[in-house]
Amino acid sequence: MAHGTERPGGVEQHALLLAAGLAGLAVGAAGSVLGTVRGLLRRADTAELVAEAERDLIARGRLVVDRVTTVPPPQLEVLARHVTAQRSGDGG
């Protein structure tokens, strides 16, 4: 189908079908998540899983904060250090 051509049924019907498809996808995903949560609640080690998830989220949070707050060194300085290290390793 070429760009700019009219779709059968009109733009309104196309938008409605897209919205309905997205809604169906969201409902399916929500059902899948609900089934997973139900399965987790039946496990005997739920408290351990929650603690592990908390540790994982904290570690991910630290990574994000470090990534955002750490200022990388200037690139020319890094290159100069690299060249200096190579020259000192070559003996000259």
N, CA, C and O atoms as CSV, one atom per row, in Angstrom:
chain,resi,resn,atom,element,x,y,z
A,1,MET,N,N,0.858,-1.161,0.000
A,1,MET,CA,C,0.000,0.000,0.000
A,1,MET,C,C,0.908,1.229,0.000
A,1,MET,O,O,1.792,1.344,0.849
A,2,ALA,N,N,0.700,2.133,-0.931
A,2,ALA,CA,C,1.532,3.325,-1.057
A,2,ALA,C,C,1.111,4.362,-0.035
A,2,ALA,O,O,-0.045,4.404,0.386
A,3,HIS,N,N,2.062,5.201,0.361
A,3,HIS,CA,C,1.750,6.279,1.298
A,3,HIS,C,C,0.833,7.283,0.621
A,3,HIS,O,O,0.965,7.543,-0.575
A,4,GLY,N,N,-0.078,7.837,1.370
A,4,GLY,CA,C,-0.958,8.879,0.858
A,4,GLY,C,C,-2.218,8.345,0.204
A,4,GLY,O,O,-3.080,9.135,-0.179
A,5,THR,N,N,-2.358,7.029,0.062
A,5,THR,CA,C,-3.572,6.484,-0.527
A,5,THR,C,C,-4.608,6.311,0.563
A,5,THR,O,O,-4.267,6.064,1.719
A,6,GLU,N,N,-5.857,6.440,0.201
A,6,GLU,CA,C,-6.948,6.287,1.163
A,6,GLU,C,C,-7.115,4.822,1.511
A,6,GLU,O,O,-7.003,3.953,0.647
A,7,ARG,N,N,-7.378,4.557,2.749
A,7,ARG,CA,C,-7.612,3.192,3.197
A,7,ARG,C,C,-9.091,2.873,3.032
A,7,ARG,O,O,-9.944,3.743,3.205
A,8,PRO,N,N,-9.388,1.626,2.699
A,8,PRO,CA,C,-10.805,1.259,2.599
A,8,PRO,C,C,-11.500,1.464,3.939
A,8,PRO,O,O,-10.986,1.044,4.975
A,9,GLY,N,N,-12.647,2.097,3.924
A,9,GLY,CA,C,-13.402,2.317,5.144
A,9,GLY,C,C,-13.137,3.669,5.765
A,9,GLY,O,O,-13.844,4.054,6.697
A,10,GLY,N,N,-12.176,4.387,5.302
A,10,GLY,CA,C,-11.910,5.728,5.801
A,10,GLY,C,C,-10.920,5.763,6.944
A,10,GLY,O,O,-10.595,4.745,7.556
A,11,VAL,N,N,-10.454,6.965,7.207
A,11,VAL,CA,C,-9.457,7.192,8.241
A,11,VAL,C,C,-10.033,6.910,9.630
A,11,VAL,O,O,-9.342,6.366,10.491
A,12,GLU,N,N,-11.293,7.278,9.847
A,12,GLU,CA,C,-11.904,7.073,11.161
A,12,GLU,C,C,-11.974,5.595,11.512
A,12,GLU,O,O,-11.672,5.202,12.639
A,13,GLN,N,N,-12.372,4.780,10.548
A,13,GLN,CA,C,-12.462,3.346,10.807
A,13,GLN,C,C,-11.063,2.772,11.056
A,13,GLN,O,O,-10.885,1.916,11.923
A,14,HIS,N,N,-10.088,3.240,10.302
A,14,HIS,CA,C,-8.720,2.769,10.488
A,14,HIS,C,C,-8.226,3.108,11.892
A,14,HIS,O,O,-7.635,2.262,12.564
A,15,ALA,N,N,-8.464,4.346,12.341
A,15,ALA,CA,C,-8.049,4.767,13.683
A,15,ALA,C,C,-8.767,3.946,14.748
A,15,ALA,O,O,-8.158,3.557,15.745
A,16,LEU,N,N,-10.040,3.684,14.549
A,16,LEU,CA,C,-10.814,2.884,15.493
A,16,LEU,C,C,-10.253,1.464,15.587
A,16,LEU,O,O,-10.123,0.916,16.682
A,17,LEU,N,N,-9.922,0.872,14.443
A,17,LEU,CA,C,-9.378,-0.481,14.443
A,17,LEU,C,C,-7.998,-0.518,15.107
A,17,LEU,O,O,-7.678,-1.466,15.826
A,18,LEU,N,N,-7.188,0.505,14.868
A,18,LEU,CA,C,-5.886,0.581,15.539
A,18,LEU,C,C,-6.053,0.677,17.050
A,18,LEU,O,O,-5.367,-0.019,17.799
A,19,ALA,N,N,-6.967,1.540,17.500
A,19,ALA,CA,C,-7.207,1.699,18.933
A,19,ALA,C,C,-7.726,0.394,19.546
A,19,ALA,O,O,-7.320,0.013,20.644
A,20,ALA,N,N,-8.618,-0.279,18.835
A,20,ALA,CA,C,-9.153,-1.549,19.339
A,20,ALA,C,C,-8.050,-2.601,19.414
A,20,ALA,O,O,-8.002,-3.383,20.363
A,21,GLY,N,N,-7.167,-2.624,18.422
A,21,GLY,CA,C,-6.053,-3.564,18.440
A,21,GLY,C,C,-5.114,-3.309,19.599
A,21,GLY,O,O,-4.668,-4.242,20.266
A,22,LEU,N,N,-4.813,-2.039,19.839
A,22,LEU,CA,C,-3.954,-1.682,20.976
A,22,LEU,C,C,-4.612,-2.044,22.302
A,22,LEU,O,O,-3.950,-2.540,23.213
A,23,ALA,N,N,-5.909,-1.797,22.409
A,23,ALA,CA,C,-6.628,-2.135,23.641
A,23,ALA,C,C,-6.601,-3.651,23.864
A,23,ALA,O,O,-6.411,-4.109,24.991
A,24,GLY,N,N,-6.787,-4.417,22.805
A,24,GLY,CA,C,-6.740,-5.872,22.923
A,24,GLY,C,C,-5.365,-6.358,23.354
A,24,GLY,O,O,-5.244,-7.282,24.157
A,25,LEU,N,N,-4.323,-5.721,22.808
A,25,LEU,CA,C,-2.960,-6.072,23.193
A,25,LEU,C,C,-2.716,-5.752,24.661
A,25,LEU,O,O,-2.101,-6.545,25.375
A,26,ALA,N,N,-3.193,-4.599,25.117
A,26,ALA,CA,C,-3.020,-4.202,26.516
A,26,ALA,C,C,-3.753,-5.162,27.452
A,26,ALA,O,O,-3.221,-5.534,28.497
A,27,VAL,N,N,-4.959,-5.560,27.086
A,27,VAL,CA,C,-5.725,-6.486,27.920
A,27,VAL,C,C,-5.022,-7.842,27.987
A,27,VAL,O,O,-4.961,-8.465,29.047
A,28,GLY,N,N,-4.495,-8.287,26.856
A,28,GLY,CA,C,-3.770,-9.558,26.840
A,28,GLY,C,C,-2.533,-9.504,27.718
A,28,GLY,O,O,-2.247,-10.445,28.458
A,29,ALA,N,N,-1.793,-8.393,27.636
A,29,ALA,CA,C,-0.589,-8.239,28.455
A,29,ALA,C,C,-0.951,-8.172,29.931
A,29,ALA,O,O,-0.267,-8.766,30.765
A,30,ALA,N,N,-2.022,-7.452,30.262
A,30,ALA,CA,C,-2.452,-7.346,31.655
A,30,ALA,C,C,-2.858,-8.715,32.197
A,30,ALA,O,O,-2.558,-9.046,33.344
A,31,GLY,N,N,-3.528,-9.496,31.384
A,31,GLY,CA,C,-3.906,-10.842,31.805
A,31,GLY,C,C,-2.693,-11.716,32.058
A,31,GLY,O,O,-2.668,-12.505,33.003
A,32,SER,N,N,-1.691,-11.571,31.212
A,32,SER,CA,C,-0.457,-12.335,31.388
A,32,SER,C,C,0.253,-11.931,32.671
A,32,SER,O,O,0.734,-12.789,33.413
A,33,VAL,N,N,0.322,-10.641,32.936
A,33,VAL,CA,C,0.962,-10.142,34.155
A,33,VAL,C,C,0.193,-10.633,35.381
A,33,VAL,O,O,0.798,-11.058,36.366
A,34,LEU,N,N,-1.125,-10.577,35.322
A,34,LEU,CA,C,-1.939,-11.041,36.450
A,34,LEU,C,C,-1.700,-12.517,36.728
A,34,LEU,O,O,-1.601,-12.921,37.887
A,35,GLY,N,N,-1.607,-13.323,35.678
A,35,GLY,CA,C,-1.325,-14.743,35.862
A,35,GLY,C,C,0.034,-14.972,36.500
A,35,GLY,O,O,0.187,-15.851,37.347
A,36,THR,N,N,1.028,-14.175,36.091
A,36,THR,CA,C,2.363,-14.285,36.677
A,36,THR,C,C,2.335,-13.907,38.151
A,36,THR,O,O,2.953,-14.582,38.974
A,37,VAL,N,N,1.626,-12.837,38.494
A,37,VAL,CA,C,1.532,-12.401,39.888
A,37,VAL,C,C,0.842,-13.467,40.732
A,37,VAL,O,O,1.274,-13.750,41.849
A,38,ARG,N,N,-0.217,-14.052,40.209
A,38,ARG,CA,C,-0.906,-15.119,40.947
A,38,ARG,C,C,0.035,-16.290,41.209
A,38,ARG,O,O,0.051,-16.854,42.303
A,39,GLY,N,N,0.818,-16.647,40.192
A,39,GLY,CA,C,1.776,-17.739,40.364
A,39,GLY,C,C,2.817,-17.420,41.417
A,39,GLY,O,O,3.200,-18.290,42.199
A,40,LEU,N,N,3.284,-16.164,41.443
A,40,LEU,CA,C,4.281,-15.763,42.433
A,40,LEU,C,C,3.716,-15.777,43.845
A,40,LEU,O,O,4.417,-16.138,44.791
A,41,LEU,N,N,2.455,-15.386,43.995
A,41,LEU,CA,C,1.846,-15.356,45.324
A,41,LEU,C,C,1.663,-16.759,45.896
A,41,LEU,O,O,1.585,-16.924,47.114
A,42,ARG,N,N,1.596,-17.754,45.044
A,42,ARG,CA,C,1.426,-19.129,45.516
A,42,ARG,C,C,2.737,-19.759,45.954
A,42,ARG,O,O,2.738,-20.811,46.593
A,43,ARG,N,N,3.845,-19.131,45.619
A,43,ARG,CA,C,5.152,-19.711,45.952
A,43,ARG,C,C,5.438,-19.567,47.440
A,43,ARG,O,O,4.953,-18.642,48.092
A,44,ALA,N,N,6.221,-20.479,47.961
A,44,ALA,CA,C,6.571,-20.440,49.378
A,44,ALA,C,C,7.679,-19.439,49.658
A,44,ALA,O,O,7.808,-18.959,50.784
A,45,ASP,N,N,8.482,-19.117,48.647
A,45,ASP,CA,C,9.611,-18.218,48.857
A,45,ASP,C,C,9.317,-16.801,48.356
A,45,ASP,O,O,10.212,-16.112,47.865
A,46,THR,N,N,8.067,-16.376,48.484
A,46,THR,CA,C,7.659,-15.057,47.995
A,46,THR,C,C,8.441,-13.943,48.681
A,46,THR,O,O,8.865,-12.998,48.015
A,47,ALA,N,N,8.641,-14.029,49.986
A,47,ALA,CA,C,9.372,-12.979,50.704
A,47,ALA,C,C,10.799,-12.867,50.186
A,47,ALA,O,O,11.329,-11.766,50.038
A,48,GLU,N,N,11.415,-14.006,49.912
A,48,GLU,CA,C,12.778,-14.003,49.374
A,48,GLU,C,C,12.812,-13.378,47.974
A,48,GLU,O,O,13.728,-12.624,47.646
A,49,LEU,N,N,11.806,-13.698,47.154
A,49,LEU,CA,C,11.725,-13.111,45.818
A,49,LEU,C,C,11.558,-11.604,45.880
A,49,LEU,O,O,12.176,-10.876,45.103
A,50,VAL,N,N,10.724,-11.131,46.802
A,50,VAL,CA,C,10.504,-9.693,46.954
A,50,VAL,C,C,11.794,-9.007,47.401
A,50,VAL,O,O,12.140,-7.939,46.897
A,51,ALA,N,N,12.499,-9.621,48.342
A,51,ALA,CA,C,13.761,-9.040,48.817
A,51,ALA,C,C,14.788,-8.990,47.690
A,51,ALA,O,O,15.520,-8.009,47.555
A,52,GLU,N,N,14.840,-10.037,46.889
A,52,GLU,CA,C,15.777,-10.066,45.762
A,52,GLU,C,C,15.403,-9.006,44.724
A,52,GLU,O,O,16.279,-8.339,44.173
A,53,ALA,N,N,14.116,-8.852,44.459
A,53,ALA,CA,C,13.661,-7.826,43.520
A,53,ALA,C,C,14.006,-6.432,44.035
A,53,ALA,O,O,14.393,-5.556,43.260
A,54,GLU,N,N,13.866,-6.230,45.343
A,54,GLU,CA,C,14.211,-4.938,45.938
A,54,GLU,C,C,15.699,-4.649,45.782
A,54,GLU,O,O,16.090,-3.538,45.424
A,55,ARG,N,N,16.525,-5.657,46.053
A,55,ARG,CA,C,17.979,-5.472,45.883
A,55,ARG,C,C,18.321,-5.158,44.429
A,55,ARG,O,O,19.166,-4.307,44.153
A,56,ASP,N,N,17.666,-5.841,43.512
A,56,ASP,CA,C,17.909,-5.617,42.094
A,56,ASP,C,C,17.509,-4.198,41.684
A,56,ASP,O,O,18.234,-3.530,40.946
A,57,LEU,N,N,16.360,-3.749,42.166
A,57,LEU,CA,C,15.913,-2.386,41.837
A,57,LEU,C,C,16.846,-1.330,42.417
A,57,LEU,O,O,17.118,-0.318,41.771
A,58,ILE,N,N,17.331,-1.560,43.622
A,58,ILE,CA,C,18.271,-0.612,44.238
A,58,ILE,C,C,19.562,-0.564,43.425
A,58,ILE,O,O,20.102,0.515,43.181
A,59,ALA,N,N,20.058,-1.731,43.003
A,59,ALA,CA,C,21.280,-1.767,42.199
A,59,ALA,C,C,21.072,-1.045,40.870
A,59,ALA,O,O,21.940,-0.295,40.423
A,60,ARG,N,N,19.930,-1.272,40.248
A,60,ARG,CA,C,19.636,-0.581,38.994
A,60,ARG,C,C,19.523,0.929,39.219
A,60,ARG,O,O,19.977,1.720,38.393
A,61,GLY,N,N,18.924,1.315,40.327
A,61,GLY,CA,C,18.814,2.732,40.654
A,61,GLY,C,C,20.176,3.374,40.828
A,61,GLY,O,O,20.407,4.493,40.369
A,62,ARG,N,N,21.088,2.657,41.498
A,62,ARG,CA,C,22.452,3.177,41.664
A,62,ARG,C,C,23.126,3.369,40.324
A,62,ARG,O,O,23.795,4.377,40.097
A,63,LEU,N,N,22.952,2.395,39.427
A,63,LEU,CA,C,23.549,2.512,38.096
A,63,LEU,C,C,23.023,3.730,37.344
A,63,LEU,O,O,23.783,4.457,36.704
A,64,VAL,N,N,21.716,3.939,37.431
A,64,VAL,CA,C,21.123,5.088,36.744
A,64,VAL,C,C,21.634,6.396,37.332
A,64,VAL,O,O,21.997,7.312,36.595
A,65,VAL,N,N,21.661,6.483,38.656
A,65,VAL,CA,C,22.146,7.707,39.308
A,65,VAL,C,C,23.605,7.951,38.961
A,65,VAL,O,O,23.988,9.082,38.660
A,66,ASP,N,N,24.424,6.908,39.000
A,66,ASP,CA,C,25.835,7.052,38.650
A,66,ASP,C,C,26.005,7.499,37.202
A,66,ASP,O,O,26.854,8.337,36.899
A,67,ARG,N,N,25.199,6.941,36.319
A,67,ARG,CA,C,25.286,7.289,34.909
A,67,ARG,C,C,24.911,8.750,34.678
A,67,ARG,O,O,25.502,9.423,33.834
A,68,VAL,N,N,23.935,9.229,35.424
A,68,VAL,CA,C,23.461,10.597,35.227
A,68,VAL,C,C,24.374,11.615,35.910
A,68,VAL,O,O,24.595,12.701,35.372
A,69,THR,N,N,24.903,11.280,37.081
A,69,THR,CA,C,25.656,12.258,37.858
A,69,THR,C,C,27.155,12.252,37.591
A,69,THR,O,O,27.828,13.232,37.913
A,70,THR,N,N,27.698,11.192,37.019
A,70,THR,CA,C,29.129,11.126,36.766
A,70,THR,C,C,29.467,11.889,35.496
A,70,THR,O,O,28.878,11.657,34.441
A,71,VAL,N,N,30.424,12.804,35.614
A,71,VAL,CA,C,30.860,13.582,34.459
A,71,VAL,C,C,32.091,12.892,33.878
A,71,VAL,O,O,33.085,12.708,34.581
A,72,PRO,N,N,32.037,12.513,32.618
A,72,PRO,CA,C,33.192,11.845,32.032
A,72,PRO,C,C,34.352,12.832,31.858
A,72,PRO,O,O,34.122,14.029,31.690
A,73,PRO,N,N,35.583,12.342,31.896
A,73,PRO,CA,C,36.728,13.239,31.720
A,73,PRO,C,C,36.751,13.782,30.293
A,73,PRO,O,O,36.218,13.153,29.380
A,74,PRO,N,N,37.358,14.931,30.103
A,74,PRO,CA,C,37.438,15.489,28.751
A,74,PRO,C,C,38.173,14.531,27.819
A,74,PRO,O,O,39.163,13.912,28.211
A,75,GLN,N,N,37.695,14.413,26.607
A,75,GLN,CA,C,38.231,13.429,25.680
A,75,GLN,C,C,39.699,13.692,25.337
A,75,GLN,O,O,40.480,12.748,25.215
A,76,LEU,N,N,40.079,14.951,25.183
A,76,LEU,CA,C,41.474,15.241,24.864
A,76,LEU,C,C,42.403,14.821,25.991
A,76,LEU,O,O,43.520,14.366,25.745
A,77,GLU,N,N,41.946,14.973,27.222
A,77,GLU,CA,C,42.758,14.545,28.365
A,77,GLU,C,C,42.940,13.025,28.350
A,77,GLU,O,O,44.031,12.527,28.628
A,78,VAL,N,N,41.900,12.307,28.034
A,78,VAL,CA,C,41.977,10.849,27.956
A,78,VAL,C,C,42.952,10.440,26.856
A,78,VAL,O,O,43.776,9.548,27.055
A,79,LEU,N,N,42.860,11.090,25.701
A,79,LEU,CA,C,43.772,10.775,24.608
A,79,LEU,C,C,45.220,11.100,24.980
A,79,LEU,O,O,46.128,10.331,24.666
A,80,ALA,N,N,45.436,12.234,25.648
A,80,ALA,CA,C,46.790,12.612,26.063
A,80,ALA,C,C,47.362,11.584,27.039
A,80,ALA,O,O,48.534,11.222,26.935
A,81,ARG,N,N,46.559,11.118,27.971
A,81,ARG,CA,C,47.029,10.093,28.912
A,81,ARG,C,C,47.383,8.800,28.189
A,81,ARG,O,O,48.373,8.145,28.515
A,82,HIS,N,N,46.571,8.445,27.212
A,82,HIS,CA,C,46.807,7.233,26.443
A,82,HIS,C,C,48.132,7.335,25.685
A,82,HIS,O,O,48.932,6.400,25.700
A,83,VAL,N,N,48.364,8.475,25.021
A,83,VAL,CA,C,49.606,8.680,24.277
A,83,VAL,C,C,50.798,8.672,25.223
A,83,VAL,O,O,51.830,8.076,24.913
A,84,THR,N,N,50.667,9.325,26.372
A,84,THR,CA,C,51.753,9.353,27.355
A,84,THR,C,C,52.077,7.947,27.840
A,84,THR,O,O,53.247,7.590,27.976
A,85,ALA,N,N,51.049,7.150,28.101
A,85,ALA,CA,C,51.264,5.778,28.558
A,85,ALA,C,C,51.945,4.948,27.473
A,85,ALA,O,O,52.816,4.134,27.779
A,86,GLN,N,N,51.560,5.142,26.210
A,86,GLN,CA,C,52.203,4.407,25.121
A,86,GLN,C,C,53.662,4.793,24.975
A,86,GLN,O,O,54.520,3.931,24.788
A,87,ARG,N,N,53.952,6.098,25.060
A,87,ARG,CA,C,55.328,6.563,24.908
A,87,ARG,C,C,56.208,6.059,26.038
A,87,ARG,O,O,57.351,5.663,25.809
A,88,SER,N,N,55.682,6.071,27.260
A,88,SER,CA,C,56.494,5.594,28.383
A,88,SER,C,C,56.703,4.084,28.289
A,88,SER,O,O,57.708,3.573,28.781
A,89,GLY,N,N,55.799,3.387,27.685
A,89,GLY,CA,C,55.934,1.941,27.507
A,89,GLY,C,C,56.909,1.592,26.418
A,89,GLY,O,O,57.523,0.526,26.457
A,90,ASP,N,N,57.072,2.494,25.414
A,90,ASP,CA,C,57.989,2.251,24.301
A,90,ASP,C,C,59.420,2.622,24.642
A,90,ASP,O,O,60.342,2.342,23.875
A,91,GLY,N,N,59.604,3.254,25.796
A,91,GLY,CA,C,60.942,3.655,26.208
A,91,GLY,C,C,61.345,5.005,25.669
A,91,GLY,O,O,62.527,5.347,25.696
A,92,GLY,N,N,60.398,5.783,25.181
A,92,GLY,CA,C,60.824,7.069,24.660
A,92,GLY,C,C,59.701,7.979,24.670
A,92,GLY,O,O,59.839,9.135,24.267
